Amino acid sequence: MGLTAVVAVWVMLGVTTLGLALYRKFLSSSESDVVHLGAGEEREIPKQVALAAKLGTVDRWGKGLTVAVVLIGVCLGIGYLYLAFNDPASAPALQNFYKQNP
C-alpha cells in the first residue's frame, strides 16, 4: 500500500472519529441526568437503559478509533521524518533542509 493510500485511510479514520464524536454529542443531548426510579416513571427506565447501551457502544468505538488515528499519525510522522533525514530529496517540502549547500 502506497503512502498516499495510508494517508487517505488516516484521514478517513479521523473524519469518522470526528463524526462519531458529533453523533455521541447528539445522542447525549437528549439524555436526562435524573435516574427515574419512582412510581409512575417505570416507562422511562427502558429508555435510559437503551440510551446507556448506545452511548457505551459509541464510546467503545470512539476510543478504538481515536487510538488507531493517533497510532497511524505517529507512524506517518516518524516515517516522514525518517525519509526526510536520510534522503531529503524524497521528502516533499523538506528538500535540502538538513543539508547545507556549500
C-alpha positions in Angstrom: 0.0 0.0 0.0 1.4 3.4 -1.0 2.0 6.3 1.3 -0.9 8.2 -0.3 -3.3 5.3 0.4 -2.2 5.3 4.1 -2.7 9.0 4.4 -6.1 8.6 2.8 -7.1 5.9 5.3 -5.7 8.0 8.2 -7.8 11.0 7.1 -10.9 8.9 6.6 -10.5 7.4 10.1 -10.0 10.9 11.5 -13.2 12.1 9.9 -15.1 9.0 11.0 -13.9 9.6 14.6 -15.0 13.2 14.5 -18.4 12.1 13.1 -18.7 9.6 15.9 -17.9 12.3 18.5 -20.6 14.5 17.0 -23.1 11.6 16.9 -22.3 10.9 20.6 -22.9 14.6 21.4 -26.2 14.5 19.6 -27.2 11.3 21.5 -26.3 12.6 24.9 -28.1 15.9 24.4 -31.4 14.1 24.9 -30.1 12.2 28.0 -31.7 13.0 31.3 -29.4 13.5 34.3 -32.1 12.1 36.6 -32.4 8.4 37.3 -36.2 7.6 37.1 -36.9 5.1 39.9 -40.1 6.5 41.4 -43.7 5.3 41.0 -45.1 6.3 37.6 -41.7 6.5 36.0 -41.4 2.8 35.0 -41.7 3.5 31.3 -38.6 5.8 31.4 -36.3 3.1 32.7 -36.1 1.1 29.4 -35.4 4.3 27.5 -32.5 5.1 29.9 -31.1 1.6 29.7 -31.2 1.7 25.9 -29.6 5.1 25.7 -26.8 4.0 28.1 -26.2 0.9 25.9 -26.0 3.1 22.8 -23.6 5.5 24.5 -21.4 2.6 25.7 -21.1 1.3 22.2 -20.3 4.7 20.7 -17.7 5.3 23.4 -16.1 1.9 22.8 -15.8 2.6 19.1 -14.7 6.1 19.7 -11.9 5.1 21.9 -10.7 2.4 19.5 -10.8 4.8 16.5 -9.0 7.5 18.4 -6.2 5.1 19.3 -6.0 4.0 15.7 -5.9 7.5 14.4 -3.2 8.6 16.9 -1.0 5.5 16.2 -1.2 5.8 12.4 -0.5 9.5 12.7 2.6 8.9 14.8 3.8 6.2 12.5 3.3 8.5 9.5 5.2 11.3 11.2 8.1 9.0 12.2 8.2 7.7 8.7 8.2 11.1 7.2 11.0 12.3 9.5 13.0 9.2 8.7 12.7 9.8 5.0 13.5 13.5 5.3 16.5 12.8 7.5 18.0 10.1 5.3 17.1 11.3 1.9 15.8 14.9 1.9 15.1 14.8 -1.9 12.5 12.1 -1.3 10.5 14.0 1.3 8.3 16.8 -0.2 8.8 20.3 1.1 11.9 19.4 3.1 14.4 19.4 0.2 17.9 20.2 1.4 16.5 21.2 4.8 19.1 19.2 6.7 22.0 19.6 4.4 23.8 22.9 3.9 24.8 23.9 0.4 28.5 24.9 0.1 
